[in-house]
Amino acid sequence: MKVFVCGCVFTCCILVLRTRTGFMISTGAPVRKQCAATSASLSHQRLRWTHLPLLPQGAHHVRSALKCDHQSPQATRTRSGRLVARDSSNVDVYGRTRSEHVADGDSDSEGEEAVVKVYTVHSGQDPSSPWVNKMQEESSGSGFAIEHNGLKCILTNAHVVSDAAYVEVRQAGDARKIMATRIKVAHQCDLALLHVADEAFWQGIQPLVFGHMPSLQDEVSVVGYPEGGEGIAITQGVVSRIEVTEYAHSGAALLAVQIDAAINPGNSGGPVFDDNKNVIGVAFQNQATSQNIGYIIPVTIIQHFLDDVDPEDPSRCCGFCGLGIFWQELENPQLRSYLNLSADCTGVLIRGILPLAPAFELLRSGDIITSVDGHSIANDATFSVGYQERLSLQHLIHLKFPGEKVAVSLLRDGKELELLVPVKPLERLVPGTIYDDPQPYFIYGGLAFMPLSSTYLHEWGDDWRSHAPHELIELALAGLPTKSGERPVILCRSFPAERTAGYSVHVDRRIVAVNGQPVLNIYQ
């Protein structure tokens, strides 16, 4: 006769006796030791014997029959050791359940059900040959559900859906792609709204809620669909800097928050959460030459985008406003001495004003701006925001909407003045970027004409400032519009023909006049 002794922490001790006809199994009182009880300890317990017939495969089947079940199949043990009910319909292939996280007091998610993957098929015009479209390309990004003016929609980056011919979205854990349409796009601040008409798509999706501007060292979580896989990904970090930064998509200088959480291609348009699971920004770009430097669009810029509507086209924004001035910082002691400024007088010197800016009638070159909307301006053109935080005075203007006025305190000829200066979005002589709209062109007698844009100059490569024609570079970087609607027109192509002979040397030159008539724009 052979005797087998086995046991477990959460079960009773079991004694198995093998006989010729089968197995006799007895169960003793529970023990608390991790190891199996010894035969001596079993001798003091009252045993209950059960007969099992002999199985063909021997002891292997006995072990299977006696295998301990540490917990009920209808329950699961959490990380803290508590047992909670297990819903068999909500258990994945790894045995994980939604209730495991909730029972421990952990958030079940960072709002992943509201975060979607955005698929885009896009094609733009060839900048040097606007009568030709580029090959269609596919790309992807991220987005998340919000509620705006009573409508459920998806907020994402403008560069994710720019020049889009077809847009689809997909929820986390869902294999279906649902068609979406663009309802509002603002390339200046790199934001866009999408609408999904399929009502079934919105079932179970709770729109996310916006939080407030974070502080330095606040912990944040970035949620999205970066490259390297199809599933949702979450990275964490802290806020490391808040300042006015150039937006790569448009070239505009707007407020941005720098974080050290990873933001990779595909994360664009995804939400960034604070500790309270509120959205504090939208991931939109990183610094390719550095590590762990990512940027998010803060709530103040997002809210401005949502509230800003072009009255002539609800799908567009009027844009962020400007004063239309050029200034010089007053940190140089010799300059301050020349202007007779006291040590406690700080501000910036106006050195130029755009002719089409509303401030042209109110401000003058030589004025010294000392405060804007009650915020004292330092000699480096910044104002205090909070502890160890300063921002450019541009941000105070960006908070305004077209037609609103900003209170400006200044010194003029040694006298203090208080002025209310209206602001409006200002157009550049040469647009920095062009998206979505087909660019106009005009072909006449073998000569092709088109408006000049920075996109056209980028055809000379990343170092276009060195290789593009000098005249065009100067127009793009320093040109100022003097008339409403002014935009330079260039000769972009001279097709070989008898009547165009000798004109090829004038390609990439600005057309100033035709038959003695000044050229304002291509629509003239």
C-alpha positions in Angstrom: 0.0 0.0 0.0 1.3 3.5 -0.9 0.4 6.7 0.9 0.3 10.2 -0.8 0.0 13.3 1.3 -0.8 16.7 -0.3 -2.2 20.0 0.8 -2.5 23.7 0.1 -2.8 27.0 2.0 -6.5 27.5 1.2 -7.7 23.8 1.3 -8.0 20.9 3.7 -5.4 18.2 4.1 -6.1 15.2 2.0 -4.9 11.6 2.6 -5.0 9.2 -0.4 -4.7 5.4 0.1 -4.3 3.3 -3.0 -5.9 -0.2 -3.0 -6.4 -2.9 -5.5 -9.9 -1.7 -6.4 -9.3 2.0 -6.3 -8.5 4.9 -4.1 -9.7 5.8 -0.6 -9.7 9.6 0.0 -10.0 11.3 3.3 -10.3 15.0 4.2 -9.1 16.4 7.5 -9.5 19.7 9.2 -8.1 22.8 7.5 -4.5 23.7 8.2 -2.8 27.1 7.9 0.7 26.1 6.9 1.8 26.5 3.3 3.3 23.0 3.1 1.4 19.8 3.2 0.6 18.5 6.7 2.7 15.6 8.0 1.2 12.2 8.7 1.6 12.8 12.4 -0.7 15.8 12.3 -3.2 13.9 10.4 -3.5 11.2 13.0 -5.2 13.5 15.4 -8.0 14.5 13.0 -11.2 12.9 12.3 -11.1 11.6 8.7 -13.9 11.2 6.2 -13.2 8.5 3.6 -14.5 8.4 0.1 -13.9 5.6 -2.4 -12.9 6.3 -6.0 -12.6 3.5 -8.5 -9.2 2.8 -10.0 -8.6 4.8 -13.2 -6.6 3.5 -16.2 -4.0 6.2 -16.1 -3.2 5.8 -12.4 -2.0 8.6 -10.1 -2.0 11.3 -12.9 -5.8 11.3 -12.9 -5.9 11.3 -9.1 -3.9 14.5 -9.1 -6.2 16.0 -11.6 -9.3 15.0 -9.6 -7.7 16.4 -6.4 -6.5 19.6 -8.0 -7.1 22.5 -5.6 -9.3 25.4 -6.7 -7.9 28.4 -4.9 -11.1 30.5 -5.5 -14.6 30.1 -6.8 -15.0 30.3 -10.6 -17.6 32.9 -9.9 -15.2 35.1 -8.0 -11.8 36.7 -8.5 -9.2 37.9 -6.0 -8.0 41.5 -6.4 -4.5 42.8 -5.9 -5.4 43.8 -2.3 -6.6 40.2 -1.5 -10.3 40.9 -1.6 -12.7 38.6 -3.4 -15.2 40.2 -5.8 -17.9 38.6 -7.9 -16.7 37.6 -11.4 -18.9 38.3 -14.4 -18.0 35.5 -16.8 -19.3 37.7 -19.7 -16.7 40.3 -18.8 -13.6 38.2 -18.6 -11.0 38.3 -21.3 -8.7 35.5 -22.5 -6.2 36.3 -19.7 -8.8 36.1 -17.0 -8.8 39.8 -16.4 -12.1 41.5 -15.4 -13.2 45.1 -15.3 -14.2 44.6 -11.6 -10.6 43.8 -10.5 -9.5 47.4 -10.9 -12.7 48.9 -9.6 -12.6 46.8 -6.4 -9.1 48.1 -5.6 -10.3 51.7 -5.9 -8.3 52.1 -9.1 -9.7 53.9 -12.2 -10.7 51.3 -14.7 -9.3 53.5 -17.5 -8.0 56.9 -18.5 -11.1 57.4 -20.5 -9.9 55.0 -23.2 -13.5 54.3 -24.4 -13.7 58.0 -25.5 -10.3 57.9 -27.3 -10.4 56.8 -31.0 -8.0 56.1 -33.8 -8.4 58.4 -36.8 -7.6 57.1 -40.3 -7.1 59.6 -43.1 -6.7 59.3 -46.8 -5.3 62.7 -48.0 -3.9 64.3 -51.1 -2.8 67.8 -51.7 -1.8 69.9 -54.7 1.8 70.0 -56.0 3.0 73.4 -54.8 5.1 74.0 -57.9 2.4 72.6 -60.3 -1.0 73.4 -58.8 -2.8 71.8 -61.7 -1.5 68.4 -60.5 -2.5 66.6 -57.4 -0.1 64.5 -55.4 -0.5 60.7 -54.9 -3.0 59.8 -52.2 -1.4 58.8 -48.9 -2.8 57.1 -45.8 -2.0 58.2 -42.3 -3.4 57.8 -38.8 -3.7 59.8 -35.6 -5.8 60.0 -32.4 -8.8 61.8 -31.3 -11.3 61.9 -28.4 -15.0 62.5 -27.8 -16.3 65.8 -26.5 -19.6 67.5 -26.4 -19.8 71.0 -28.0 -22.9 73.0 -28.3 -25.0 69.9 -27.5 -23.4 67.9 -30.3 -21.1 64.9 -29.7 -18.0 65.2 -31.8 -14.4 64.2 -31.9 -11.5 66.6 -31.3 -8.2 65.9 -33.0 -5.3 67.8 -34.6 -5.8 69.7 -37.9 -2.7 68.1 -39.4 -4.2 64.6 -38.8 -7.1 65.4 -41.2 -5.6 68.1 -43.4 -6.2 67.7 -47.2 -8.4 64.8 -46.3 -10.4 63.0 -49.0 -11.8 60.3 -46.6 -11.7 60.0 -42.8 -12.6 57.0 -40.6 -12.5 56.5 -36.8 -12.3 53.4 -34.7 -12.9 52.8 -31.0 -10.5 51.0 -28.7 -11.1 47.3 -28.9 -13.4 47.6 -31.8 -12.5 46.2 -35.2 -15.0 48.4 -37.1 -14.0 51.7 -38.8 -16.8 54.3 -39.0 -16.8 57.1 -41.5 -16.4 60.7 -40.1 -16.7 64.1 -41.6 -14.9 67.3 -40.7 -17.1 70.0 -39.3 -14.6 72.6 -38.2 -10.8 73.0 -38.9 -8.4 75.7 -37.7 -4.9 75.1 -39.0 -3.4 78.1 -37.1 -3.9 76.3 -33.8 -3.8 72.8 -35.3 -7.2 71.7 -34.1 -10.2 70.1 -35.8 -13.6 68.7 -35.0 -15.1 65.6 -36.6 -18.7 64.3 -36.6 -19.8 60.7 -36.8 -23.4 60.3 -38.1 -23.7 56.7 -37.0 -25.6 56.7 -33.7 -24.5 53.2 -32.8 -20.9 54.5 -32.7 -21.7 56.8 -29.7 -23.3 54.0 -27.6 -21.2 53.6 -24.4 -19.0 56.6 -25.1 -19.0 59.3 -22.4 -17.6 62.6 -23.7 -14.5 63.8 -21.9 -14.4 66.8 -19.6 -11.9 69.6 -19.8 -9.8 70.6 -16.8 -7.7 73.7 -16.1 -4.2 74.9 -17.0 -1.7 72.6 -15.3 1.2 73.8 -13.2 4.9 72.9 -13.4 5.6 69.3 -12.2 2.0 68.2 -12.4 1.7 64.6 -13.4 0.0 63.9 -16.8 -1.0 60.9 -18.9 -1.0 60.8 -22.7 -3.5 58.5 -24.3 -3.5 57.7 -28.0 -2.5 55.3 -30.8 1.2 55.8 -31.6 3.0 54.0 -34.3 4.3 50.5 -33.5 0.9 48.8 -33.0 -2.9 49.0 -33.4 -3.9 49.2 -29.8 -4.2 52.1 -27.5 -1.2 53.2 -25.5 -0.7 55.3 -22.4 2.5 57.1 -21.3 3.0 59.3 -18.3 5.2 62.2 -17.4 5.2 65.7 -15.8 4.7 69.2 -17.0 8.2 70.7 -17.5 7.5 74.1 -19.2 4.7 76.4 -20.2 5.4 79.1 -22.8 4.6 80.5 -26.3 5.9 78.1 -28.8 5.9 77.8 -32.6 3.3 75.3 -33.9 5.0 73.2 -36.6 1.8 72.7 -38.6 1.2 76.4 -39.2 4.3 78.3 -38.0 2.1 80.4 -35.6 3.5 81.2 -32.1 0.9 80.2 -29.6 0.8 78.9 -26.0 1.9 75.3 -25.5 2.8 73.0 -22.6 5.9 71.0 -22.7 5.9 67.6 -21.0 8.4 64.7 -20.7 5.9 62.0 -21.5 6.5 60.3 -24.8 4.6 61.8 -27.8 5.3 59.7 -30.9 3.8 59.8 -34.5 0.2 58.6 -34.1 -0.3 60.3 -30.7 -1.3 63.5 -32.4 -4.8 64.5 -31.5 -4.9 62.3 -28.4 -6.0 63.6 -25.0 -3.7 64.5 -22.1 -5.2 63.9 -18.6 -4.4 65.2 -15.2 -4.7 63.2 -11.9 -8.5 63.9 -11.9 -8.9 62.3 -15.3 -9.8 65.7 -16.8 -8.4 66.7 -20.2 -5.8 69.4 -19.9 -4.5 69.4 -23.5 -4.2 67.7 -26.9 -0.9 66.0 -27.9 0.4 67.5 -31.2 4.1 67.6 -31.7 7.5 66.7 -30.3 11.1 67.8 -30.6 12.8 65.3 -32.9 16.3 66.3 -32.0 15.8 65.8 -28.3 14.5 63.0 -26.0 11.4 63.2 -23.8 10.3 66.6 -25.1 6.7 66.6 -26.2 4.2 69.5 -26.6 0.4 69.7 -25.9 -2.1 72.3 -26.9 -3.5 73.7 -23.6 -7.2 74.2 -22.6 -7.1 77.9 -23.2 -6.2 77.5 -26.9 -8.7 74.6 -27.2 -11.5 76.7 -25.7 -10.7 79.7 -28.0 -10.9 77.3 -31.0 -14.3 76.0 -29.9 -15.7 79.5 -29.3 -14.2 81.1 -32.4 -16.5 80.9 -35.5 -16.1 82.7 -38.8 -19.6 84.3 -39.4 -19.2 83.7 -43.2 -18.2 80.0 -42.8 -19.0 78.1 -39.6 -16.5 75.4 -40.5 -13.7 77.8 -40.0 -12.3 80.1 -37.3 -11.5 83.8 -37.6 -8.2 83.0 -36.0 -6.0 84.5 -33.2 -5.7 88.2 -33.1 -2.7 90.5 -33.0 -1.8 94.1 -32.4 0.2 94.4 -35.6 3.3 95.9 -34.0 7.0 95.2 -34.1 8.8 95.8 -30.8 12.3 95.9 -29.4 13.1 94.7 -25.9 14.5 97.3 -23.5 17.3 95.4 -21.8 20.2 97.4 -23.3 21.3 100.0 -20.8 22.5 102.4 -23.5 19.2 102.3 -25.2 17.4 102.9 -21.9 19.7 105.9 -21.3 18.9 107.4 -24.7 15.1 107.1 -24.0 15.5 108.6 -20.5 14.0 105.6 -18.8 14.2 105.2 -15.0 15.3 101.9 -13.5 11.8 101.0 -12.4 10.3 101.7 -15.9 10.0 98.5 -17.9 8.4 97.6 -21.2 9.0 97.3 -24.9 9.7 99.8 -27.6 7.4 99.9 -30.7 9.6 100.1 -33.8 7.0 99.5 -36.5 3.2 99.0 -37.1 1.5 97.1 -39.8 -0.4 99.5 -42.1 -3.5 97.4 -42.1 -3.6 96.8 -38.3 -6.2 98.7 -36.2 -3.4 99.9 -34.0 -2.0 101.9 -36.9 -4.3 104.8 -36.1 -3.6 104.7 -32.3 0.0 103.7 -31.7 3.2 105.2 -33.0 6.7 104.1 -33.6 8.7 105.1 -30.5 5.9 104.4 -28.0 6.9 102.3 -25.0 4.3 99.8 -23.9 4.5 99.3 -20.1 1.4 97.2 -19.5 -1.3 95.2 -21.3 -4.7 94.5 -19.8 -3.2 95.4 -16.4 -0.2 93.1 -16.6 3.1 94.8 -16.2 5.4 94.1 -19.2 9.1 93.4 -18.4 12.0 94.5 -20.5 12.1 91.1 -22.2 8.4 91.5 -23.4 7.1 89.0 -20.8 4.6 89.2 -18.0 4.3 87.3 -14.8 1.8 84.4 -14.7 2.6 82.6 -11.5 5.4 81.3 -9.4 8.5 80.9 -11.6 6.3 81.3 -14.8 6.4 84.1 -17.4 4.8 84.3 -20.8 5.2 86.6 -23.8 2.8 89.5 -24.1 1.5 87.9 -27.3 -0.5 85.5 -25.2 -2.6 88.4 -23.8 -3.5 89.4 -27.3 -4.3 85.8 -28.4 -7.0 85.5 -25.7 -9.0 88.2 -27.5 -11.6 87.7 -30.2 -11.9 89.9 -33.4 -13.4 93.3 -32.5 -12.5 93.2 -28.9 -10.1 95.8 -27.4 -7.0 95.5 -25.2 -6.0 98.1 -22.6 -2.6 99.4 -23.3 -0.5 101.6 -21.0 2.4 103.4 -22.7 4.9 106.2 -22.6 4.8 108.7 -25.4 7.2 111.7 -25.3 7.6 111.2 -21.6 3.8 111.2 -20.9 1.8 108.3 -19.7 -1.2 107.3 -21.8 -4.0 104.7 -21.5 -5.5 103.5 -24.7 -8.1 100.9 -25.8 -6.7 99.3 -28.9 -8.9 97.0 -31.1 -7.4 93.8 -32.3 -8.1 91.5 -35.2 -6.5 88.5 -37.0 -3.7 89.7 -39.2 -2.8 88.3 -42.6 0.7 87.8 -43.9 1.8 89.0 -47.3 2.9 85.4 -48.0 0.9 82.7 -46.3 3.0 80.3 -44.2 1.0 77.2 -44.9 -1.8 76.2 -47.3 -4.2 73.3 -46.6 -7.5 72.0 -47.9 -8.4 74.8 -50.3 -7.3 74.3 -54.0 -4.8 76.9 -54.9 -5.6 79.1 -57.9 -3.4 79.4 -60.9 -3.7 81.0 -64.3 -2.2 79.8 -67.6 -2.0 82.2 -70.6 -0.1 81.7 -73.8 2.3 79.1 -72.3 3.0 81.1 -69.1 1.7 79.8 -65.7 1.1 82.2 -62.8 0.2 81.4 -59.2 0.2 83.2 -55.8 3.4 82.9 -53.8 3.4 80.8 -50.6 5.9 79.4 -48.2 4.9 76.0 -49.3 6.1 76.8 -52.8 9.5 77.9 -51.3 9.8 74.6 -49.4 10.2 73.0 -52.8 13.9 74.0 -52.5 14.2 71.8 -49.5 14.6 72.3 -45.8 17.3 74.8 -46.4 15.1 76.9 -48.7 16.3 80.1 -47.1 19.7 79.5 -48.8 18.6 78.0 -52.1 15.3 79.7 -53.0 15.4 83.0 -55.1 16.4 85.8 -52.8 13.6 88.1 -54.0 11.0 85.5 -52.9 12.7 84.8 -49.6 12.6 88.5 -48.7 8.9 88.7 -49.6 8.1 85.6 -47.4 10.1 86.7 -44.4 9.9 90.5 -44.4 7.2 91.5 -46.8 4.3 93.5 -45.4 0.9 93.9 -47.0 0.0 97.6 -47.8 -3.4 97.0 -49.3 -6.3 94.7 -48.3 -6.2 91.4 -50.3 -2.6 92.0 -51.5 -0.7 88.8 -52.3 2.3 88.5 -54.6 1.9 86.7 -57.9 4.8 84.9 -59.5 5.6 83.3 -62.9 6.0 79.7 -61.8 6.4 78.0 -65.3 7.2 78.9 -68.8 6.2 76.0 -71.1 8.5 75.7 -74.1 7.0 77.2 -77.2 7.7 79.7 -79.9 5.8 82.5 -78.2 7.4 81.9 -74.8 11.0 82.0 -76.1 13.2 84.0 -73.8 10.7 84.1 -70.9 12.2 81.1 -69.0 14.7 83.5 -67.3 11.9 85.2 -65.6 10.5 82.1 -63.9 10.2 82.5 -60.1 10.0 86.3 -60.4 7.2 88.4 -59.0 4.8 89.9 -61.5 4.5 93.6 -60.5 2.4 94.9 -63.3 0.7 93.8 -66.6 0.3 96.3 -69.4 1.1 99.0 -66.8 -1.6 97.9 -64.4 -0.3 97.0 -60.9 -1.0 93.4 -59.9 -2.7 93.1 -56.4 -3.5 89.4 -56.5 -4.2 86.6 -59.0 -8.0 87.3 -58.8 -7.6 90.8 -60.2 
